Amino acid sequence: MIYVSPKLSIPKREIQFVYGTSSGPGGQHVNKVATKATLRFDIWNATSLTQSQKHKIATLLATRINKAGILRVSSSRHRSQRANKEVVLDRFAELLRQAIKPVRKRRTTKVPRSSKRKRLENKKRRGETKRGRGIVPPELG
């Protein structure tokens, strides 16, 4: 079980791992050893998610989900497959946690009087500065 939140846990049978070779520097080790871990999670066929959770995840993580509805999270940061797998599981749980978090409505508030006063004072000060930039009359210059 992967614990996402106190109310949501994903069974390991709904998650699939695919391993492959990492890219970047490392020479023969990188080309030979499959250390990159990719987690695949089919959102629409998941029994542990409610319909509203599925829609929230699909909209908020749309860039990570392909047309078949499979969420992909991968890591090739570490040299070992096990470490990359742990990183992927942590990132997956965090992504789901952020996606299903309820969005708080913003309470409308008034602009404080002090803010209005400061804004008007700054406008007046700026206007005085600009007014002082005019052409200097010959009798003053």
Contacts in CASP RR format, 6 or more apart in sequence:
PFRMAT RR
TARGET T0000
AUTHOR 0000-0000-0000
METHOD contacts of the structure
MODEL  1
MIYVSPKLSIPKREIQFVYGTSSGPGGQHVNKVATKATLRFDIWNATSLT
QSQKHKIATLLATRINKAGILRVSSSRHRSQRANKEVVLDRFAELLRQAI
KPVRKRRTTKVPRSSKRKRLENKKRRGETKRGRGIVPPELG
1 9 0 8 1.000
1 10 0 8 1.000
1 11 0 8 1.000
1 12 0 8 1.000
2 9 0 8 1.000
2 10 0 8 1.000
2 11 0 8 1.000
2 12 0 8 1.000
2 15 0 8 1.000
2 89 0 8 1.000
2 92 0 8 1.000
2 93 0 8 1.000
3 9 0 8 1.000
3 93 0 8 1.000
4 10 0 8 1.000
4 93 0 8 1.000
4 96 0 8 1.000
4 97 0 8 1.000
4 100 0 8 1.000
5 97 0 8 1.000
5 100 0 8 1.000
8 48 0 8 1.000
8 49 0 8 1.000
8 53 0 8 1.000
8 96 0 8 1.000
8 100 0 8 1.000
9 48 0 8 1.000
10 41 0 8 1.000
10 46 0 8 1.000
10 48 0 8 1.000
10 96 0 8 1.000
11 48 0 8 1.000
14 41 0 8 1.000
14 42 0 8 1.000
14 45 0 8 1.000
14 46 0 8 1.000
14 47 0 8 1.000
14 48 0 8 1.000
15 39 0 8 1.000
15 40 0 8 1.000
15 41 0 8 1.000
15 92 0 8 1.000
16 39 0 8 1.000
16 40 0 8 1.000
16 41 0 8 1.000
17 37 0 8 1.000
17 38 0 8 1.000
17 39 0 8 1.000
17 40 0 8 1.000
17 85 0 8 1.000
17 88 0 8 1.000
18 37 0 8 1.000
18 38 0 8 1.000
18 40 0 8 1.000
19 34 0 8 1.000
19 35 0 8 1.000
19 36 0 8 1.000
19 37 0 8 1.000
19 38 0 8 1.000
19 81 0 8 1.000
20 34 0 8 1.000
20 35 0 8 1.000
20 36 0 8 1.000
20 38 0 8 1.000
21 30 0 8 1.000
21 31 0 8 1.000
21 32 0 8 1.000
21 33 0 8 1.000
21 34 0 8 1.000
21 35 0 8 1.000
21 36 0 8 1.000
22 30 0 8 1.000
22 35 0 8 1.000
22 36 0 8 1.000
22 76 0 8 1.000
23 30 0 8 1.000
23 36 0 8 1.000
23 76 0 8 1.000
24 30 0 8 1.000
29 79 0 8 1.000
33 81 0 8 1.000
34 81 0 8 1.000
35 76 0 8 1.000
35 78 0 8 1.000
35 79 0 8 1.000
35 80 0 8 1.000
35 81 0 8 1.000
35 84 0 8 1.000
36 74 0 8 1.000
36 75 0 8 1.000
36 76 0 8 1.000
36 84 0 8 1.000
37 74 0 8 1.000
37 75 0 8 1.000
37 76 0 8 1.000
37 81 0 8 1.000
37 84 0 8 1.000
37 85 0 8 1.000
37 87 0 8 1.000
37 88 0 8 1.000
38 72 0 8 1.000
38 73 0 8 1.000
38 74 0 8 1.000
38 88 0 8 1.000
39 71 0 8 1.000
39 72 0 8 1.000
39 73 0 8 1.000
39 74 0 8 1.000
39 88 0 8 1.000
39 89 0 8 1.000
39 92 0 8 1.000
40 70 0 8 1.000
40 71 0 8 1.000
40 72 0 8 1.000
41 70 0 8 1.000
41 71 0 8 1.000
41 72 0 8 1.000
41 73 0 8 1.000
41 92 0 8 1.000
42 68 0 8 1.000
42 69 0 8 1.000
42 70 0 8 1.000
42 71 0 8 1.000
43 49 0 8 1.000
43 54 0 8 1.000
43 57 0 8 1.000
43 58 0 8 1.000
43 65 0 8 1.000
43 69 0 8 1.000
43 70 0 8 1.000
43 71 0 8 1.000
44 54 0 8 1.000
44 69 0 8 1.000
46 54 0 8 1.000
49 57 0 8 1.000
53 100 0 8 1.000
56 99 0 8 1.000
56 100 0 8 1.000
57 65 0 8 1.000
57 71 0 8 1.000
57 96 0 8 1.000
57 99 0 8 1.000
57 100 0 8 1.000
58 65 0 8 1.000
58 69 0 8 1.000
60 98 0 8 1.000
60 99 0 8 1.000
61 71 0 8 1.000
61 95 0 8 1.000
61 99 0 8 1.000
64 71 0 8 1.000
64 72 0 8 1.000
64 73 0 8 1.000
64 95 0 8 1.000
65 71 0 8 1.000
65 72 0 8 1.000
66 72 0 8 1.000
71 92 0 8 1.000
71 95 0 8 1.000
73 88 0 8 1.000
73 91 0 8 1.000
73 92 0 8 1.000
73 95 0 8 1.000
74 88 0 8 1.000
75 84 0 8 1.000
75 87 0 8 1.000
75 88 0 8 1.000
75 91 0 8 1.000
76 84 0 8 1.000
77 83 0 8 1.000
77 84 0 8 1.000
77 87 0 8 1.000
78 84 0 8 1.000
78 87 0 8 1.000
END
